[in-house]
């Protein structure tokens, strides 16, 4: 039973996952969008296959190591991250022998590296030109720059020009407040698509989306697919940002109280090696996650194996040995710290599900 498992452990509620998958599948179907979920959140073949079964056209990854794993779940994989070193390009080119492989890039250097690997492997790699629409992390800055790279790709053997990629990660977390920023993104994206068309190029795929902006994706007139990741689990970033509620959070960390020796404080057995040090983007001072049984508590400090929790505002009496449930601020890196998670279905004992792509950072 769940209560017999040693803590800390990651527990995933199957019913909530199913509801989250259905909601996103229904949204994309209703608006004529393709769904290509980002597997960085769960890193699990078990869940990737569920997403494919629920209508996803393919999967998104961040690294070639993840692509190698997820190739067992899908024939169509996009790496939404630039590959610039030879070894990563070789891995992707080899995968392209049997899979449809796409890569988002923002430089001719990356294009040349991928093209060389593809020619050596006698395969073809699809390219999405990365256009920066406001986050200023990666992506070409102007429609003209995006066109120049597209023209280079279009003339380069070993590569296939598939279209454009954007990441609207700069949008306000709350979907209700995203309207003006969405309009700016749509304007920049429309300029790029129009410029390509005038130059004789087609953006067959226009890929975007994130979990916070997913429900507004239909407002981007040229978008053909979205790549949300966190939506399958949700987390406190989603809750405090306004794109989910507590009942939408499928993944929780179960922990045990190991000390109450300091007045007004409890200590849990889940530290930074379980919860990570990520703060909540929408409320950075809210602590390192939300304790379901103690909503007024604050996880104010993490060491590697300890979570110090201020319970001075809590009415409940907490005892050593008691278990509590934490919804993490950012679930994606928390999953990557686990060898497996525990999958809980109603009226069934929990079962361990392997985190297949754990640690695949290259």
Secondary structure, 3 states (H helix, E strand, C coil): CHHHCCCCEEEEEHHHHHHHHHHHHHHHHHCCCEECCECCCCCCHHHHHHHHHCCCCCEEECCHHHHHHHCCCCCEEEECCCCCCHHHHHHHHHHCCCCEEEEEECCHHHHHHHHHHHHHHCCCEEEEEEECCCCCCCCECCHHHHHHHHHHHHCCCCEEEEEEECCCCCCCCCHHHCHHHHHHHHHHHHHHHHHHHHCCCCCCEEEECCCCCHHHHHHCCCCCEECCCHHHCCCHHHHHHCCCCHHHCCEEEEEEEEECCCCCEEEECCCHHHHCCCCCCCCHHHCCCEECCCCCCEEEEECCCCEEEECCCCCCCCCCCCEEEEECCCHHHHHHCCCEEEEECCCCCCEEEECCCCCCCC
